[in-house]
Amino acid sequence: MYSLTFVPSALFQLLAIFVLCFLTAPSSAAICHVDDETGLLGFKSGIRADPFGMLSSWIQGTDCCKWNGVTCLSGHRVTSLSLAGRPNNLTTTLSGTISPSLSKLHHLDGIYFQDLKFLSGPFPNFIFSLPKLLYVYIENNNLSGSIPANIGKLVQLEALSLEGNRFTGTIPSSIGDLTRLIQLKLGSNLLTGTIPLSIQRLVRNLTLLHLERNRLSGAIPDFFSGLSELRSIKLSYNKFTGKIPVSIAALAPKLGYLELGHNSLTGQIPDFLGKFHALDTLDLSWNNFSGTVPKTFANLTKIFNLDLSHNKLVDPFPEMRVKGIESLHLSYNNFHLVSIPQWVTTSPIIYSLKLAKCGIKMKLDDWKPTETYFYDYIDLSENEITGSPVKLLNRTDYLVGFYASGNKLKFNLESMKLTKTLKYLDLSHNLVFGKVPKAVSGLTELNVSYNHLCGQLPPTKFSARAFAANDCLCGSPLPKCKA
């Protein structure tokens, strides 16, 4: 009898508990704050195409904290929005505009829109209404127009990156009011004018100053002495004139990257650059620097990438004590190196060696570098090099490009190994003989003109120019071979 009275009572209690839990359990919609959901769905409505389904999980009534690219860290409020495509893959991008509805995400501290190639429209002014925003990375998209003159009102920002868009106009002087900035990256846009002097006010935290690949002009401001935390300066591919500012010398203890290539800078390379013991990369290429390379460069023992090409530099080039250079580019100056420097030959790991028109007069068979495995580019064009590159190239496994035009190389082309990675080969204006091997069909670019090659050409995609002025080559794209 006891069990008969207990069961209904127990069932009733269990039913009551179930109903209570059902009524009090939060729904998925309740988990996502209404402002966050509205703001995010508003952004989604501004996207015209999403071929990769990047926003497919953004469904009304579900927990938006679990949506792709959304992070919630503050009381289940959205704090970060990160959407990234894959570089050079257009199927992983978004097409559309950035909706101002994102202004509803009041707890947002980071916006990361990267490599969304067809994301267009003007600068997203709604970010001025986000009081907690610290990090803005809107990179490699298609935004245009000017950077707002009042950008300095975003005083809380610690990182501002708009690189890789199509912004025009000048860099606003108010940017100097962003005194908490650690990173300022405006490279690869269409910006004009000069670098605002107000940037010198960013003395407390700034580590990265990247303004490369714009249309900036004038002198590089001499205001670096107070920017003691700088680790990276990238100003390449602009229209800067004048000399390297003396105040850059104050950055010697910490600066790792100094990239000033592809401008119109003049004068001598300053001796103080030899004191930059932390320097990883120095690019002064494609300027009008003259005189000699300072002897103090021997102190750059940690440098991995050195590019002084396309200037007016003269001998002697200093004997460097670098422990392992990865990339060296000295081409098209007025050097007479005679041979490839010993400190290059003994480098344990080197990827790129470009010494075109550097007055090298050696026999290539005699050059025996310690390491060839990692080479991807070698350019020895327009020297007086003799012998054969066969032993050298047959020791490489990952070579992408070999350029040796305008020398006196003499060897049978059929004896040269064409690695699967090789895409670019220029042996024009040499003494190369033999037949053109079938393997050249896998190359992207080829030039073997002005040699002593003979025989029928294998099927290739190259024009007649690639094979011009040889002894007796024939077959498409040249005239037919005689029977």
C-alpha positions as CSV (number, residue, x, y, z in Angstrom):
1,M,0.0,0.0,0.0
2,Y,2.8,2.3,0.8
3,S,4.2,2.1,-2.7
4,L,0.8,3.0,-4.2
5,T,0.6,6.3,-2.3
6,F,4.3,7.1,-2.8
7,V,4.4,6.9,-6.6
8,P,1.8,9.6,-7.4
9,S,3.4,11.9,-4.9
10,A,6.9,11.3,-6.3
11,L,5.7,11.8,-9.8
12,F,4.0,15.0,-8.8
13,Q,7.2,16.3,-7.2
14,L,9.3,15.3,-10.3
15,L,6.8,17.0,-12.6
16,A,6.8,20.2,-10.5
17,I,10.6,20.3,-10.6
18,F,10.6,19.7,-14.4
19,V,8.1,22.5,-15.0
20,L,10.0,24.9,-12.7
21,C,13.3,24.2,-14.5
22,F,11.6,24.6,-17.9
23,L,10.2,28.0,-16.9
24,T,13.4,29.3,-15.4
25,A,15.9,27.9,-17.8
26,P,17.4,30.7,-20.1
27,S,16.6,30.3,-23.8
28,S,19.3,30.6,-26.4
29,A,17.9,33.9,-27.4
30,A,18.1,35.2,-23.8
31,I,21.8,34.2,-23.6
32,C,22.6,36.6,-26.5
33,H,21.9,40.2,-25.5
34,V,19.3,41.8,-27.7
35,D,21.7,44.7,-28.7
36,D,24.5,42.3,-29.6
37,E,22.2,40.1,-31.7
38,T,20.6,43.1,-33.4
39,G,24.0,44.6,-34.2
40,L,25.5,41.5,-35.5
41,L,22.5,40.5,-37.7
42,G,22.5,44.1,-39.0
43,F,26.1,43.6,-40.1
44,K,25.2,40.3,-41.8
45,S,22.4,42.1,-43.7
46,G,25.0,44.4,-45.2
47,I,26.9,41.5,-46.7
48,R,25.9,40.8,-50.3
49,A,28.0,37.6,-50.8
50,D,29.5,35.0,-48.4
51,P,30.8,32.2,-50.7
52,F,32.6,30.5,-47.9
53,G,29.7,30.5,-45.4
54,M,31.6,32.6,-42.9
55,L,28.4,33.9,-41.4
56,S,26.3,30.8,-41.8
57,S,26.2,30.2,-38.0
58,W,24.7,33.7,-37.5
59,I,21.1,32.6,-37.0
60,Q,18.6,34.7,-35.1
61,G,17.5,33.1,-31.8
62,T,20.7,31.2,-31.2
63,D,23.5,32.0,-28.9
64,C,25.5,34.7,-30.7
65,C,28.5,34.0,-28.4
66,K,28.9,30.7,-30.4
67,W,28.7,32.3,-33.8
68,N,31.8,32.2,-36.0
69,G,34.2,35.1,-35.2
70,V,32.3,36.2,-32.1
71,T,33.9,36.2,-28.7
72,C,32.1,37.0,-25.4
73,L,34.2,37.6,-22.2
74,S,32.2,40.2,-20.3
75,G,29.0,39.0,-18.7
76,H,28.1,37.1,-21.8
77,R,28.4,40.3,-23.9
78,V,30.2,40.4,-27.3
79,T,33.7,41.7,-26.7
80,S,35.5,40.8,-29.9
81,L,34.6,40.4,-33.6
82,S,37.1,38.6,-35.8
83,L,36.5,37.7,-39.4
84,A,39.4,36.8,-41.7
85,G,39.7,35.5,-45.2
86,R,42.6,33.7,-46.7
87,P,45.1,35.8,-48.6
88,N,45.0,35.2,-52.4
89,N,41.8,33.1,-52.0
90,L,38.8,35.0,-53.1
91,T,36.3,32.3,-52.1
92,T,37.1,33.0,-48.5
93,T,36.1,36.6,-48.5
94,L,33.0,38.7,-48.0
95,S,31.3,41.2,-50.3
96,G,29.4,44.2,-48.9
97,T,29.8,47.0,-46.4
98,I,30.4,47.4,-42.7
99,S,27.0,48.1,-41.2
100,P,26.8,50.9,-38.6
101,S,24.6,48.6,-36.6
102,L,27.8,47.3,-34.9
103,S,27.6,50.5,-32.8
104,K,25.2,48.5,-30.6
105,L,28.0,46.3,-29.4
106,H,28.9,48.5,-26.5
107,H,31.3,46.0,-24.9
108,L,33.3,45.5,-28.0
109,D,37.1,46.0,-27.4
110,G,38.4,44.5,-30.6
111,I,37.5,44.5,-34.3
112,Y,39.5,42.3,-36.7
113,F,38.4,42.4,-40.3
114,Q,41.3,41.0,-42.3
115,D,41.7,39.8,-45.9
116,L,38.1,40.4,-46.8
117,K,39.0,41.7,-50.3
118,F,35.5,42.9,-51.3
119,L,34.5,44.5,-48.0
120,S,34.0,48.1,-49.2
121,G,32.7,51.5,-48.1
122,P,34.2,54.4,-46.1
123,F,35.9,54.5,-42.7
124,P,33.5,52.9,-40.2
125,N,32.6,56.0,-38.1
126,F,30.5,53.9,-35.7
127,I,33.6,53.0,-33.9
128,F,33.6,56.5,-32.3
129,S,30.6,55.3,-30.3
130,L,32.3,52.2,-28.8
131,P,33.8,53.3,-25.5
132,K,35.7,50.1,-24.8
133,L,37.3,49.7,-28.2
134,L,41.1,49.1,-27.9
135,Y,42.1,47.2,-31.0
136,V,41.1,48.0,-34.6
137,Y,42.6,45.8,-37.4
138,I,40.7,46.5,-40.6
139,E,43.3,45.2,-43.0
140,N,43.5,44.1,-46.6
141,N,40.0,45.0,-47.5
142,N,38.6,47.5,-50.0
143,L,37.7,50.5,-47.8
144,S,38.1,53.9,-49.3
145,G,37.7,57.6,-48.7
146,S,39.7,59.6,-46.1
147,I,40.7,58.8,-42.6
148,P,38.5,61.1,-40.3
149,A,40.2,64.3,-39.2
150,N,38.9,63.6,-35.6
151,I,40.5,60.1,-35.4
152,G,42.3,61.5,-32.4
153,K,39.1,61.2,-30.3
154,L,39.7,57.5,-30.1
155,V,42.1,58.1,-27.2
156,Q,41.7,54.7,-25.7
157,L,43.0,52.8,-28.8
158,E,46.1,50.7,-28.3
159,A,46.3,49.5,-31.9
160,L,45.1,51.0,-35.2
161,S,45.7,49.2,-38.4
162,L,44.1,50.2,-41.7
163,E,46.7,48.8,-44.0
164,G,45.9,47.2,-47.3
165,N,42.9,49.4,-48.2
166,R,42.3,52.3,-50.5
167,F,42.2,55.2,-48.1
168,T,43.2,58.6,-49.7
169,G,44.0,62.1,-48.4
170,T,46.5,62.9,-45.7
171,I,47.2,61.4,-42.3
172,P,45.3,63.5,-39.8
173,S,47.4,65.4,-37.4
174,S,45.0,64.4,-34.6
175,I,46.5,60.9,-34.7
176,G,49.1,62.3,-32.3
177,D,46.4,62.3,-29.7
178,L,46.3,58.5,-29.6
179,T,49.0,58.4,-27.0
180,R,48.2,54.9,-25.9
181,L,49.0,53.4,-29.3
182,I,51.3,50.5,-29.4
183,Q,50.9,49.9,-33.2
184,L,50.1,52.3,-36.0
185,K,49.8,50.6,-39.3
186,L,48.5,52.6,-42.3
187,G,50.6,50.9,-45.1
188,S,49.4,49.9,-48.6
189,N,46.9,52.7,-49.1
190,L,46.8,55.8,-51.3
191,L,47.7,58.3,-48.6
192,T,49.4,61.6,-49.7
193,G,51.1,64.5,-48.0
194,T,53.8,64.4,-45.3
195,I,54.1,62.4,-42.0
196,P,52.5,64.6,-39.4
197,L,54.9,65.9,-36.7
198,S,52.3,65.1,-34.1
199,I,53.3,61.4,-34.2
200,Q,56.3,62.4,-32.0
201,R,53.8,62.6,-29.2
202,L,53.3,58.8,-29.2
203,V,56.4,58.4,-27.1
204,R,55.0,56.2,-24.4
205,N,54.2,52.9,-26.1
206,L,54.6,53.0,-29.9
207,T,56.5,49.9,-31.1
208,L,55.4,49.8,-34.8
209,L,55.2,52.6,-37.3
210,H,54.2,51.2,-40.7
211,L,53.4,53.7,-43.4
212,E,54.8,51.8,-46.4
213,R,53.4,51.6,-49.9
214,N,51.6,55.0,-50.0
215,R,52.2,58.2,-51.8
216,L,53.7,60.1,-48.9
217,S,56.3,62.8,-49.7
218,G,58.6,65.3,-48.1
219,A,61.4,64.6,-45.6
220,I,61.2,61.9,-43.0
221,P,60.7,63.9,-39.8
222,D,63.6,64.1,-37.4
223,F,61.5,63.2,-34.4
224,F,62.5,59.7,-33.4
225,S,64.6,60.5,-30.4
226,G,61.6,60.3,-28.0
227,L,60.1,57.2,-29.6
228,S,62.4,54.9,-27.7
229,E,60.1,51.8,-27.8
230,L,60.0,51.5,-31.6
231,R,60.9,48.1,-32.9
232,S,59.8,48.4,-36.5
233,I,59.8,51.4,-39.0
234,K,58.4,50.7,-42.4
235,L,58.4,53.7,-44.8
236,S,59.3,52.0,-48.1
237,Y,57.5,52.6,-51.4
238,N,56.7,56.3,-50.9
239,K,58.2,59.5,-52.3
240,F,60.3,60.6,-49.4
241,T,63.3,62.9,-50.0
242,G,66.3,64.1,-48.0
243,K,68.6,62.2,-45.7
244,I,68.0,59.6,-43.0
245,P,67.1,61.5,-39.9
246,V,69.9,61.7,-37.3
247,S,67.4,61.1,-34.5
248,I,66.9,57.5,-35.7
249,A,70.3,56.8,-34.0
250,A,68.5,57.0,-30.6
251,L,66.6,53.8,-31.5
252,A,69.8,51.6,-31.8
253,P,69.2,49.5,-28.7
254,K,65.8,48.0,-29.7
255,L,65.0,48.7,-33.4
256,G,64.7,45.4,-35.4
257,Y,63.3,46.6,-38.7
258,L,64.3,49.7,-40.7
259,E,62.7,49.7,-44.1
260,L,63.2,52.8,-46.2
261,G,63.5,51.3,-49.7
262,H,61.9,52.7,-52.9
263,N,62.0,56.4,-52.1
264,S,64.2,59.2,-53.3
265,L,66.5,59.5,-50.2
266,T,70.0,61.0,-50.7
267,G,73.3,61.4,-49.0
268,Q,75.6,58.8,-47.4
269,I,74.5,55.9,-45.3
270,P,75.1,57.1,-41.7
271,D,77.7,55.5,-39.6
272,F,75.3,55.2,-36.7
273,L,73.4,52.4,-38.4
274,G,76.4,50.1,-37.5
275,K,75.3,50.5,-33.8
276,F,71.9,48.8,-34.4
277,H,72.9,45.5,-32.8
278,A,69.3,44.2,-32.7
279,L,68.7,44.9,-36.4
280,D,67.1,42.0,-38.2
281,T,66.2,43.8,-41.5
282,L,67.7,46.9,-43.2
283,D,66.3,47.9,-46.5
284,L,67.7,51.1,-48.2
285,S,67.2,49.9,-51.7
286,W,66.1,52.0,-54.7
287,N,67.2,55.3,-53.4
288,N,70.0,57.7,-54.3
289,F,72.5,56.9,-51.5
290,S,76.1,57.5,-52.5
291,G,79.6,57.0,-51.0
292,T,80.8,53.9,-49.2
293,V,79.0,51.5,-46.9
294,P,80.1,52.4,-43.4
295,K,82.8,50.2,-41.9
296,T,80.6,50.0,-38.8
297,F,78.4,47.6,-40.7
298,A,80.8,44.9,-39.5
299,N,79.1,45.2,-36.1
300,L,75.7,44.1,-37.5
301,T,76.3,40.5,-36.4
302,K,72.6,39.7,-36.0
303,I,71.3,41.1,-39.3
304,F,69.4,38.6,-41.5
305,N,68.1,40.7,-44.3
306,L,70.3,43.4,-45.9
307,D,69.1,45.2,-49.1
308,L,71.3,48.1,-50.4
309,S,70.5,47.5,-54.1
310,H,69.9,50.1,-56.8
311,N,71.8,53.0,-55.2
312,K,75.1,54.7,-56.1
313,L,77.3,53.1,-53.5
314,V,81.0,52.5,-54.2
315,D,83.9,50.3,-53.0
316,P,85.1,49.1,-50.6
317,F,82.3,47.0,-49.2
318,P,83.1,46.2,-45.5
319,E,84.0,42.7,-44.4
320,M,81.0,41.8,-42.2
321,R,81.0,39.5,-39.2
322,V,77.4,38.4,-39.5
323,K,76.8,34.9,-38.2
324,G,74.2,33.9,-40.8
325,I,72.7,36.1,-43.5
326,E,69.4,35.0,-44.9
327,S,68.9,37.5,-47.7
328,L,71.6,39.8,-49.3
329,H,70.9,42.2,-52.1
330,L,73.7,44.5,-53.3
331,S,72.8,44.6,-57.0
332,Y,73.2,47.6,-59.2
333,N,75.6,49.8,-57.4
334,N,79.2,50.6,-58.3
335,F,80.8,47.7,-56.4
336,H,83.7,45.6,-57.6
337,L,83.5,42.7,-55.3
338,V,85.6,40.4,-57.6
339,S,84.2,37.3,-55.7
340,I,81.3,36.4,-53.6
341,P,82.2,37.5,-50.0
342,Q,83.4,34.7,-47.7
343,W,80.9,35.6,-45.0
344,V,78.2,34.9,-47.5
345,T,79.8,31.6,-48.6
346,T,80.0,30.3,-45.0
347,S,76.4,31.4,-44.0
348,P,74.7,28.3,-42.5
349,I,71.3,29.4,-43.8
350,I,70.6,31.7,-46.8
351,Y,67.5,32.0,-48.9
352,S,68.2,34.8,-51.3
353,L,71.5,36.1,-52.8
354,K,71.3,38.9,-55.4
355,L,74.6,40.3,-56.6
356,A,73.8,41.5,-60.1
357,K,76.3,43.9,-61.6
358,C,78.6,43.8,-58.6
359,G,81.9,43.3,-60.5
360,I,82.3,39.6,-59.8
361,K,85.0,37.9,-61.8
362,M,85.2,34.4,-60.5
363,K,84.8,30.9,-61.9
364,L,81.4,29.6,-60.7
365,D,82.7,26.0,-60.4
366,D,85.1,27.3,-57.6
367,W,82.4,28.7,-55.5
368,K,81.5,26.1,-52.8
369,P,79.0,27.6,-50.4
370,T,78.6,25.9,-47.1
371,E,74.8,25.5,-47.6
372,T,72.7,25.5,-50.7
373,Y,69.7,23.5,-49.6
374,F,67.7,26.6,-48.6
375,Y,68.4,28.8,-51.6
376,D,65.3,30.0,-53.3
377,Y,66.7,33.0,-55.4
378,I,70.2,33.5,-56.8
379,D,70.9,36.5,-59.1
380,L,74.4,36.9,-60.5
381,S,73.4,38.7,-63.7
382,E,75.7,41.2,-65.5
383,N,79.0,40.1,-64.0
384,E,82.1,38.4,-65.5
385,I,81.5,35.0,-64.2
386,T,82.8,32.0,-66.1
387,G,82.5,28.2,-65.8
388,S,79.3,26.3,-65.1
389,P,76.5,26.6,-62.6
390,V,75.6,22.8,-62.8
391,K,77.4,21.7,-59.6
392,L,75.8,24.6,-57.7
393,L,72.3,24.1,-59.0
394,N,72.4,20.4,-58.7
395,R,72.9,20.8,-55.0
396,T,69.7,22.9,-54.6
397,D,66.3,21.4,-53.8
398,Y,64.1,24.4,-53.4
399,L,65.4,26.9,-55.9
400,V,62.7,29.1,-57.4
401,G,64.7,31.5,-59.5
402,F,68.2,31.5,-61.0
403,Y,69.3,34.6,-62.9
404,A,72.8,34.7,-64.6
405,S,72.4,36.7,-67.8
406,G,75.2,38.7,-69.2
407,N,78.1,36.5,-68.0
408,K,80.5,34.1,-69.7
409,L,79.0,30.8,-68.4
410,K,79.8,27.8,-70.7
411,F,78.1,24.5,-70.1
412,N,75.7,22.0,-71.6
413,L,72.1,23.0,-70.7
414,E,71.0,19.4,-70.7
415,S,73.3,18.6,-67.8
416,M,71.6,21.1,-65.5
417,K,69.0,19.8,-63.1
418,L,65.7,21.7,-63.1
419,T,64.2,21.2,-59.7
420,K,60.4,20.9,-59.4
421,T,60.4,24.2,-57.5
422,L,62.3,26.2,-60.2
423,K,60.0,28.7,-61.9
424,Y,62.3,31.5,-63.2
425,L,65.5,30.8,-65.3
426,D,67.5,33.5,-67.1
427,L,70.7,32.4,-68.8
428,S,70.6,34.9,-71.7
429,H,73.8,36.4,-73.1
430,N,76.2,33.6,-72.1
431,L,78.0,30.7,-73.9
432,V,75.5,28.0,-73.1
433,F,75.4,25.1,-75.6
434,G,73.5,21.9,-76.2
435,K,69.7,21.3,-76.6
436,V,66.9,22.8,-74.7
437,P,65.5,20.1,-72.4
438,K,61.8,19.2,-72.2
439,A,61.8,20.1,-68.5
440,V,61.8,23.8,-69.3
441,S,58.1,23.5,-70.1
442,G,57.3,23.5,-66.4
443,L,58.9,27.0,-65.9
444,T,56.9,30.2,-65.5
445,E,59.6,32.4,-67.1
446,L,62.5,31.4,-69.3
447,N,65.2,33.3,-71.3
448,V,68.0,31.5,-73.0
449,S,68.5,33.9,-75.8
450,Y,71.9,34.9,-77.2
451,N,73.7,31.6,-76.5
452,H,74.9,28.7,-78.7
453,L,72.0,26.3,-78.3
454,C,70.9,24.1,-81.1
455,G,68.3,21.5,-82.1
456,Q,64.5,21.3,-82.1
457,L,62.7,23.0,-79.3
458,P,60.4,21.0,-77.0
459,P,56.7,22.2,-76.8
460,T,56.6,25.3,-74.5
461,K,54.4,28.3,-73.9
462,F,57.3,30.8,-74.3
463,S,57.6,33.4,-77.1
464,A,60.3,33.5,-79.7
465,R,62.1,36.1,-77.7
466,A,63.1,33.6,-75.1
467,F,65.1,31.6,-77.7
468,A,66.4,34.4,-80.0
469,A,69.9,34.6,-81.3
470,N,71.1,31.1,-80.8
471,D,73.1,29.0,-83.3
472,C,70.5,26.6,-84.7
473,L,67.4,26.3,-82.6
474,C,64.2,25.5,-84.5
475,G,60.6,24.6,-84.1
476,S,57.7,26.5,-82.6
477,P,57.8,29.4,-81.7
478,L,60.8,29.7,-84.0
479,P,60.8,28.7,-87.7
480,K,60.2,25.0,-88.5
481,C,63.2,22.7,-88.5
482,K,64.6,21.8,-91.9
483,A,64.1,18.2,-92.9
